[in-house]
Amino acid sequence: MNKIRISAVSYTNTKPFLYGLQHSDIMDQIDLSLDMPSDCAQKLIDDKADIGLIPVAATLSLPQWEIISAYCIGAVGAVKSVFIFSNCDIRQATKVQLDPQSRSSNNLAKVLLKNFWKVQPELIADAPDYASSDDENTAFVQIGDRTFGKPTRYKYVYDLAEEWKNFTGLPFVFAAWIANKPIPADFMVAFDKALKFGLDHRRELLKELPKHPDFDLEQYLMHNLDFDLTEDKKKALYLFLDYIKAL
């Protein structure tokens, strides 16, 4: 039987899932690759993967897709790893530099700028050094482990999951386990069992992760991130997709 090709990110927020997969017999059935979020999505679009933990915005580029897990990368409030950093109030920003590693977070920033903050700054997709800005009126989007410890360096910091909750009253889904073709039901059951094992053993995982002196990894993995794909999260996911379509 051909192995099922799975693409996932290697950020800290995905480590519980990876821990579960790597401590499960399901590893014998899969070909697992670790990629940037945008590359996870592209692999699914190009049919170089069968399942991807992909930014939800990327589903709009798939002719066929299905959520195949009860788990996701989500948050019910501040997530502490997806931000807009700025030297001025976001309503005064004239430029926003986008993160080349994430489709969903860039789209979330666009949705909030247009619909919540009601501003239209210039959006820059290819800034040579997008993750810094000395200009008073230039902000930038950044996600993942690269943001650890960074909020103290900027006067204005916007946690995009928290801002989405302020805007809609709903949690947010950054990435979901998406398939681009039908997946056998028995595999999906075993897959979710492996993911749950990882979530149930987050404290053991924490002992293996490198320490960050300026970031509370335990708080992040146990509380800031919310991994259950609840009905409210599904509602938020489809609402987000509707907002993207209207950009």
C-alpha positions in Angstrom: 0.0 0.0 0.0 1.3 3.5 -0.9 2.1 5.6 2.2 -0.1 8.6 2.8 1.9 11.8 2.2 1.5 14.3 5.0 2.9 17.8 5.2 3.1 19.7 8.5 5.0 22.7 9.9 7.8 22.4 12.4 6.8 25.3 14.5 6.4 24.8 18.3 2.6 25.0 17.9 2.7 21.7 15.9 5.1 19.8 18.2 2.3 18.1 20.1 0.9 16.7 16.9 4.3 15.6 15.7 5.0 14.0 19.1 1.8 12.0 18.8 2.5 10.8 15.2 6.1 9.9 16.0 5.1 7.9 19.0 2.5 5.9 17.1 2.4 2.9 14.7 0.8 5.2 12.1 4.4 6.3 11.2 4.6 3.1 9.2 1.7 4.2 7.0 2.8 7.8 6.3 5.5 9.8 4.6 5.8 12.9 6.8 7.5 16.1 5.7 8.1 19.2 7.7 7.6 22.5 5.8 6.8 26.2 6.1 3.0 26.8 6.3 2.9 28.3 2.8 4.8 25.2 1.5 2.4 22.8 3.2 -0.4 24.5 1.4 1.4 24.5 -2.0 2.2 20.7 -1.6 -1.5 20.1 -1.2 -2.4 22.3 -4.2 0.3 20.6 -6.4 -0.9 17.1 -5.2 2.6 16.5 -3.7 0.8 15.7 -0.4 -2.5 13.9 0.5 -3.0 15.6 3.8 -1.6 18.9 5.1 -1.8 20.9 8.3 -2.4 24.0 6.1 -3.3 27.6 6.7 -7.1 27.6 6.3 -7.0 30.4 3.6 -5.2 28.0 1.3 -8.4 25.8 1.0 -9.7 28.5 -1.4 -7.0 27.3 -3.9 -8.0 23.7 -3.7 -10.6 22.3 -6.2 -11.5 19.6 -3.6 -10.8 19.6 0.1 -12.1 18.0 3.3 -11.3 18.5 7.0 -10.1 15.1 8.2 -9.4 15.6 11.9 -11.1 16.8 15.1 -8.0 18.8 15.8 -6.5 22.0 14.5 -4.2 24.9 15.4 -6.5 27.4 16.9 -7.1 29.9 19.7 -10.0 31.2 21.8 -8.2 34.5 22.6 -4.7 35.7 22.4 -2.5 33.1 20.8 0.9 34.8 21.5 2.5 33.8 18.2 0.6 35.7 15.4 1.1 39.4 15.4 1.1 42.7 13.7 4.0 44.7 15.2 4.0 48.5 14.7 5.7 51.7 15.7 2.3 53.5 15.6 -1.4 52.8 16.2 -2.4 50.4 13.4 -5.0 53.0 12.3 -2.1 55.4 11.5 0.0 52.9 9.6 0.5 53.7 5.9 2.2 50.4 5.0 1.9 46.8 6.3 4.6 44.3 5.4 3.3 40.8 5.0 4.9 37.5 6.3 6.1 35.4 3.4 5.6 32.2 5.5 1.9 32.5 6.1 -1.2 32.9 3.9 -3.8 32.7 6.6 -2.2 35.3 8.9 -1.7 37.7 6.1 -5.3 37.3 5.1 -6.4 37.6 8.7 -4.5 40.9 8.9 -6.2 42.1 5.6 -9.6 41.1 7.0 -9.0 43.0 10.2 -7.5 46.1 8.5 -10.5 46.4 6.2 -13.4 45.3 8.4 -12.4 45.9 12.0 -9.9 48.8 12.0 -11.4 50.1 8.7 -8.1 51.3 7.2 -6.4 50.6 3.9 -2.6 50.8 4.2 -0.4 49.8 1.4 0.3 46.0 1.6 3.8 44.9 0.8 4.3 41.2 0.0 8.0 41.2 -0.8 9.8 43.5 1.6 13.5 42.6 1.6 13.5 42.6 5.4 9.8 42.4 6.2 10.2 41.5 9.9 11.5 44.8 11.0 10.6 48.4 10.6 12.2 51.7 11.7 9.7 53.7 9.8 7.1 55.3 12.1 4.2 54.4 9.9 5.2 50.9 8.7 3.9 47.8 10.5 4.5 44.1 9.7 2.9 40.7 10.1 4.9 38.0 11.7 4.0 34.5 12.9 5.4 31.5 14.7 8.5 30.9 16.8 10.2 34.0 15.3 7.9 36.2 17.4 8.9 34.7 20.8 10.1 37.6 23.0 9.4 40.2 20.3 6.3 41.9 21.7 8.5 43.9 24.2 10.4 45.5 21.3 7.5 47.4 19.7 5.2 50.1 21.1 2.1 48.7 19.3 1.5 44.9 19.3 -1.7 43.3 17.9 -2.3 39.6 18.6 -4.4 38.7 15.6 -6.4 35.9 17.3 -7.3 38.3 20.1 -8.3 41.0 17.6 -10.4 38.5 15.6 -12.2 37.6 18.8 -12.8 41.3 19.6 -14.2 41.6 16.0 -16.4 38.5 15.7 -16.8 37.1 19.2 -15.5 33.8 17.8 -12.3 31.7 18.3 -9.9 31.4 15.3 -8.5 28.5 13.3 -5.1 29.2 11.9 -4.5 25.7 10.4 -6.5 22.5 10.0 -5.7 19.0 8.8 -7.0 19.1 5.2 -7.1 16.4 2.6 -7.3 17.0 -1.2 -8.8 13.6 -1.9 -10.9 10.9 0.0 -8.9 9.3 2.9 -9.9 5.9 4.3 -12.0 6.2 7.3 -10.0 3.7 9.4 -6.8 5.8 8.7 -8.6 9.0 9.9 -9.5 7.3 13.2 -6.0 6.1 13.7 -4.6 9.5 12.7 -6.8 11.3 15.3 -5.8 8.8 17.9 -2.2 9.6 17.3 -2.8 13.4 17.4 -4.7 13.0 20.7 -1.8 11.0 22.2 0.5 14.0 21.5 -1.9 16.5 23.0 -2.4 14.3 26.1 1.4 14.2 26.5 2.2 17.9 26.1 3.9 18.0 29.5 6.3 15.2 28.5 7.0 17.1 25.3 7.8 20.3 27.1 10.7 18.6 28.8 12.2 17.9 25.4 11.8 21.4 23.9 14.5 24.0 24.1 13.9 26.7 26.6 13.1 30.3 25.7 14.1 32.7 28.4 11.7 35.4 27.2 8.7 33.1 26.4 6.5 30.8 28.5 6.3 27.6 26.4 4.1 25.8 29.0 1.5 28.6 28.9 1.6 28.7 25.2 1.2 24.9 24.6 -1.2 24.3 27.4 -3.4 27.4 27.3 -2.8 29.9 24.5 -3.2 27.3 21.8 -6.5 25.5 21.6 -6.4 22.4 19.5 -10.0 21.1 19.4 -11.8 21.8 16.2 -15.1 22.8 17.9 -18.3 23.9 16.2 -17.5 27.5 17.0 -14.1 27.1 15.4 -15.7 25.6 12.3 -18.1 28.5 12.2 -15.2 30.9 12.5 -13.3 29.1 9.7 -16.1 29.4 7.2 -16.8 33.0 8.2 -13.1 33.8 7.7 -13.2 32.3 4.2 -16.2 34.5 3.4 -14.3 37.6 4.5 -11.3 36.6 2.4 -13.6 36.2 -0.7 -14.9 39.7 -0.1 -11.4 41.3 0.1 
